[in-house]
Amino acid sequence: MKHPVDCLFGGIFLSVIVTVLVMVLLALLPLDALGEGRLTYVLAGMGVSACIVFPRPLLKRTLWHGRDPFVLDDELDNMLIGRGIGLVCGAAAGVFVLGQFI
């Protein structure tokens, strides 16, 4: 049986990896509409990665609640908290990596 804290750390690691990858891919694409500032890349990267990592736990928390008897409410709460923390930490790591590109 897994512990609810596993979902917390799994969410953190998933969000950090996804956020850094999205931010690097956005920096590598020739997007003139984003401009040259880092803030636009950070906000766009965080928005795209939030759309990738948050739908599953949010839908399980609201619409699909009760359909999966093997997922506890504590696990969903920790998954959402972990993905939020990972999004912020991934943005910080992405800024560090983007310092090499832009």
MDAnalysis code that builds the backbone (N, CA, C; Angstrom):
import MDAnalysis as mda
import numpy as np

u = mda.Universe.empty(306, n_residues=102, atom_resindex=np.repeat(np.arange(102), 3), trajectory=True)
u.add_TopologyAttr("name", ["N", "CA", "C"] * 102)
u.add_TopologyAttr("resid", np.arange(1, 103))
u.add_TopologyAttr("resname", ["MET", "LYS", "HIS", "PRO", "VAL", "ASP", "CYS", "LEU", "PHE", "GLY", "GLY", "ILE", "PHE", "LEU", "SER", "VAL", "ILE", "VAL", "THR", "VAL", "LEU", "VAL", "MET", "VAL", "LEU", "LEU", "ALA", "LEU", "LEU", "PRO", "LEU", "ASP", "ALA", "LEU", "GLY", "GLU", "GLY", "ARG", "LEU", "THR", "TYR", "VAL", "LEU", "ALA", "GLY", "MET", "GLY", "VAL", "SER", "ALA", "CYS", "ILE", "VAL", "PHE", "PRO", "ARG", "PRO", "LEU", "LEU", "LYS", "ARG", "THR", "LEU", "TRP", "HIS", "GLY", "ARG", "ASP", "PRO", "PHE", "VAL", "LEU", "ASP", "ASP", "GLU", "LEU", "ASP", "ASN", "MET", "LEU", "ILE", "GLY", "ARG", "GLY", "ILE", "GLY", "LEU", "VAL", "CYS", "GLY", "ALA", "ALA", "ALA", "GLY", "VAL", "PHE", "VAL", "LEU", "GLY", "GLN", "PHE", "ILE"])
u.atoms.positions = np.array([
    [0.839, -1.174, 0.000],
    [0.000, 0.000, 0.000],
    [0.884, 1.238, 0.000],
    [0.603, 2.163, -0.882],
    [1.442, 3.350, -0.961],
    [0.963, 4.410, 0.025],
    [1.868, 5.261, 0.378],
    [1.612, 6.315, 1.340],
    [1.167, 7.573, 0.590],
    [0.286, 8.410, 1.160],
    [-0.140, 9.630, 0.460],
    [0.997, 10.607, 0.160],
    [2.082, 10.531, 0.915],
    [3.209, 11.426, 0.659],
    [3.905, 11.050, -0.649],
    [3.764, 9.805, -1.082],
    [4.310, 9.400, -2.378],
    [3.693, 10.217, -3.506],
    [2.400, 10.504, -3.390],
    [1.730, 11.328, -4.401],
    [2.248, 12.760, -4.372],
    [2.601, 13.251, -3.186],
    [3.148, 14.602, -3.063],
    [4.476, 14.710, -3.804],
    [5.398, 13.808, -3.512],
    [6.710, 13.871, -4.157],
    [6.638, 13.490, -5.633],
    [5.752, 12.578, -5.983],
    [5.567, 12.249, -7.389],
    [5.043, 13.440, -8.172],
    [4.122, 14.186, -7.577],
    [3.596, 15.392, -8.221],
    [4.647, 16.471, -8.363],
    [5.490, 16.603, -7.350],
    [6.561, 17.604, -7.421],
    [7.524, 17.267, -8.561],
    [7.987, 16.028, -8.606],
    [8.949, 15.644, -9.636],
    [8.342, 15.735, -11.040],
    [7.102, 15.304, -11.194],
    [6.450, 15.378, -12.501],
    [6.312, 16.819, -12.965],
    [5.863, 17.689, -12.085],
    [5.654, 19.088, -12.470],
    [6.954, 19.804, -12.771],
    [7.999, 19.523, -12.013],
    [9.290, 20.166, -12.276],
    [9.802, 19.759, -13.649],
    [9.744, 18.486, -13.947],
    [10.252, 18.006, -15.236],
    [9.433, 18.566, -16.389],
    [8.117, 18.538, -16.263],
    [7.253, 19.044, -17.344],
    [7.439, 20.542, -17.539],
    [7.529, 21.302, -16.451],
    [7.667, 22.751, -16.563],
    [8.993, 23.140, -17.199],
    [10.071, 22.508, -16.802],
    [11.370, 22.830, -17.395],
    [11.389, 22.456, -18.877],
    [10.859, 21.295, -19.212],
    [10.832, 20.895, -20.623],
    [9.989, 21.839, -21.471],
    [8.841, 22.242, -20.964],
    [7.984, 23.155, -21.721],
    [8.668, 24.505, -21.896],
    [9.308, 25.003, -20.857],
    [9.971, 26.298, -20.961],
    [11.154, 26.260, -21.917],
    [11.892, 25.166, -21.909],
    [13.014, 25.043, -22.847],
    [12.498, 24.922, -24.280],
    [11.445, 24.150, -24.468],
    [10.886, 24.020, -25.821],
    [10.317, 25.342, -26.323],
    [9.703, 26.117, -25.439],
    [9.214, 27.431, -25.850],
    [10.366, 28.365, -26.214],
    [11.478, 28.253, -25.511],
    [12.630, 29.101, -25.814],
    [13.285, 28.695, -27.123],
    [13.211, 27.422, -27.478],
    [13.840, 26.958, -28.716],
    [12.997, 27.250, -29.949],
    [11.679, 27.380, -29.764],
    [10.812, 27.684, -30.896],
    [10.966, 29.144, -31.304],
    [10.882, 29.423, -32.598],
    [10.993, 30.824, -33.030],
    [9.657, 31.552, -32.844],
    [9.380, 31.958, -31.627],
    [8.134, 32.649, -31.320],
    [8.415, 34.140, -31.141],
    [8.159, 34.905, -32.180],
    [8.414, 36.344, -32.106],
    [7.326, 37.060, -31.306],
    [6.160, 36.455, -31.179],
    [5.062, 37.101, -30.473],
    [5.315, 37.167, -28.968],
    [6.154, 36.289, -28.437],
    [6.440, 36.311, -27.012],
    [7.443, 37.393, -26.635],
    [8.144, 37.930, -27.577],
    [9.111, 38.974, -27.274],
    [10.427, 38.389, -26.793],
    [11.233, 39.244, -26.198],
    [12.562, 38.831, -25.764],
    [12.680, 38.702, -24.254],
    [11.655, 39.064, -23.516],
    [11.753, 39.040, -22.060],
    [11.577, 37.652, -21.483],
    [12.164, 37.439, -20.334],
    [12.050, 36.143, -19.668],
    [10.680, 35.948, -19.052],
    [10.054, 37.042, -18.630],
    [8.775, 36.929, -17.945],
    [7.708, 36.311, -18.837],
    [7.703, 36.655, -20.104],
    [6.710, 36.082, -21.007],
    [6.947, 34.588, -21.214],
    [8.203, 34.190, -21.292],
    [8.500, 32.764, -21.423],
    [8.129, 32.003, -20.157],
    [8.372, 32.618, -19.014],
    [8.040, 31.961, -17.748],
    [6.531, 31.806, -17.611],
    [5.792, 32.871, -17.873],
    [4.332, 32.803, -17.744],
    [3.716, 31.851, -18.765],
    [4.206, 31.889, -19.994],
    [3.683, 30.976, -21.012],
    [4.030, 29.534, -20.677],
    [5.240, 29.294, -20.219],
    [5.652, 27.943, -19.836],
    [4.862, 27.420, -18.648],
    [4.612, 28.283, -17.667],
    [3.823, 27.857, -16.516],
    [2.368, 27.584, -16.907],
    [1.842, 28.388, -17.815],
    [0.464, 28.165, -18.259],
    [0.302, 26.863, -19.021],
    [1.218, 26.592, -19.918],
    [1.150, 25.358, -20.699],
    [1.361, 24.138, -19.813],
    [2.333, 24.212, -18.920],
    [2.585, 23.054, -18.066],
    [1.476, 22.857, -17.044],
    [0.823, 23.932, -16.603],
    [-0.332, 23.778, -15.707],
    [-1.479, 23.085, -16.433],
    [-1.639, 23.385, -17.714],
    [-2.674, 22.703, -18.504],
    [-2.340, 21.234, -18.734],
    [-1.084, 20.870, -18.601],
    [-0.686, 19.475, -18.770],
    [-0.814, 18.687, -17.472],
    [-0.369, 19.253, -16.348],
    [-0.272, 18.461, -15.128],
    [-1.481, 18.542, -14.205],
    [-2.327, 19.569, -14.308],
    [-3.421, 19.714, -13.355],
    [-4.754, 19.063, -13.727],
    [-5.074, 18.788, -14.980],
    [-6.430, 18.280, -15.271],
    [-6.781, 16.959, -14.598],
    [-5.881, 16.000, -14.572],
    [-6.224, 14.686, -14.002],
    [-6.605, 14.770, -12.527],
    [-5.775, 15.373, -11.659],
    [-6.190, 15.415, -10.257],
    [-7.388, 16.334, -10.012],
    [-7.512, 17.412, -10.798],
    [-8.676, 18.285, -10.618],
    [-9.961, 17.592, -11.030],
    [-9.925, 16.846, -12.124],
    [-11.121, 16.122, -12.540],
    [-11.461, 15.001, -11.571],
    [-10.447, 14.332, -11.052],
    [-10.714, 13.290, -10.056],
    [-11.256, 13.894, -8.768],
    [-10.868, 15.113, -8.473],
    [-11.336, 15.768, -7.256],
    [-12.765, 16.271, -7.406],
    [-13.191, 16.617, -8.619],
    [-14.507, 17.228, -8.804],
    [-15.482, 16.308, -9.547],
    [-15.248, 16.063, -10.823],
    [-16.231, 15.361, -11.653],
    [-16.201, 13.851, -11.496],
    [-15.015, 13.280, -11.431],
    [-14.884, 11.827, -11.338],
    [-14.762, 11.353, -9.905],
    [-15.166, 12.177, -8.955],
    [-15.011, 11.846, -7.539],
    [-15.842, 10.615, -7.192],
    [-15.221, 9.651, -6.579],
    [-15.926, 8.448, -6.166],
    [-15.886, 7.318, -7.173],
    [-15.361, 7.555, -8.362],
    [-15.318, 6.494, -9.369],
    [-14.128, 5.569, -9.184],
    [-13.097, 6.050, -8.559],
    [-11.909, 5.229, -8.353],
    [-11.779, 4.933, -6.862],
    [-12.130, 3.739, -6.446],
    [-12.104, 3.451, -5.007],
    [-10.700, 3.269, -4.441],
    [-9.692, 3.204, -5.305],
    [-8.330, 2.980, -4.842],
    [-7.564, 4.274, -4.610],
    [-8.163, 5.426, -4.903],
    [-7.506, 6.717, -4.705],
    [-8.192, 7.424, -3.542],
    [-7.435, 7.711, -2.511],
    [-7.967, 8.371, -1.329],
    [-7.993, 9.882, -1.519],
    [-8.797, 10.563, -0.706],
    [-8.841, 12.019, -0.770],
    [-7.516, 12.638, -0.359],
    [-6.837, 12.024, 0.604],
    [-5.522, 12.531, 1.012],
    [-4.521, 12.446, -0.135],
    [-4.612, 11.389, -0.921],
    [-3.708, 11.256, -2.063],
    [-3.981, 12.336, -3.103],
    [-5.256, 12.629, -3.356],
    [-5.592, 13.680, -4.323],
    [-5.149, 15.051, -3.827],
    [-5.355, 15.305, -2.535],
    [-4.904, 16.583, -1.975],
    [-3.394, 16.732, -2.096],
    [-2.678, 15.688, -1.740],
    [-1.217, 15.740, -1.833],
    [-0.746, 15.821, -3.275],
    [-1.472, 15.202, -4.189],
    [-1.110, 15.274, -5.600],
    [-1.261, 16.712, -6.116],
    [-2.346, 17.382, -5.736],
    [-2.551, 18.766, -6.160],
    [-1.519, 19.702, -5.538],
    [-1.238, 19.517, -4.263],
    [-0.242, 20.352, -3.594],
    [1.140, 20.120, -4.206],
    [1.489, 18.875, -4.449],
    [2.779, 18.559, -5.044],
    [2.937, 19.129, -6.437],
    [1.885, 19.075, -7.215],
    [1.981, 19.621, -8.570],
    [2.062, 21.140, -8.552],
    [1.420, 21.774, -7.593],
    [1.562, 23.228, -7.460],
    [2.959, 23.634, -7.044],
    [3.514, 22.930, -6.066],
    [4.889, 23.203, -5.637],
    [5.861, 22.930, -6.786],
    [5.639, 21.842, -7.499],
    [6.510, 21.506, -8.618],
    [6.433, 22.514, -9.747],
    [5.261, 23.111, -9.944],
    [5.113, 24.132, -10.977],
    [5.965, 25.353, -10.653],
    [5.944, 25.781, -9.398],
    [6.747, 26.940, -8.985],
    [8.240, 26.610, -9.029],
    [8.616, 25.452, -8.515],
    [10.032, 25.055, -8.538],
    [10.520, 24.825, -9.965],
    [9.667, 24.279, -10.813],
    [10.031, 24.084, -12.211],
    [10.212, 25.400, -12.944],
    [9.408, 26.408, -12.581],
    [9.584, 27.728, -13.190],
    [10.916, 28.332, -12.774],
    [11.281, 28.143, -11.510],
    [12.575, 28.646, -11.050],
    [13.724, 27.923, -11.749],
    [13.612, 26.618, -11.884],
    [14.647, 25.856, -12.590],
    [14.657, 26.216, -14.076],
    [13.496, 26.481, -14.635],
    [13.422, 26.880, -16.035],
    [14.074, 28.226, -16.288],
    [13.930, 29.160, -15.346],
    [14.603, 30.451, -15.477],
    [16.112, 30.256, -15.445],
    [16.568, 29.359, -14.592],
    [17.996, 29.061, -14.535],
    [18.488, 28.481, -15.859],
    [17.725, 27.577, -16.434],
    [18.109, 26.978, -17.709],
    [17.960, 27.988, -18.840],
    [16.922, 28.818, -18.791],
    [16.709, 29.807, -19.855],
    [17.775, 30.890, -19.862],
    [18.474, 31.036, -18.773],
    [19.580, 32.006, -18.749],
    [20.644, 31.657, -19.774],
    [20.706, 30.414, -20.172],
    [21.665, 29.981, -21.182],
    [21.179, 30.268, -22.603],
    [19.836, 30.365, -22.784],
    [19.283, 30.525, -24.125],
    [18.950, 31.967, -24.473],
    [18.269, 32.661, -23.545],
    [17.858, 34.042, -23.868],
    [18.450, 35.013, -22.886],
])
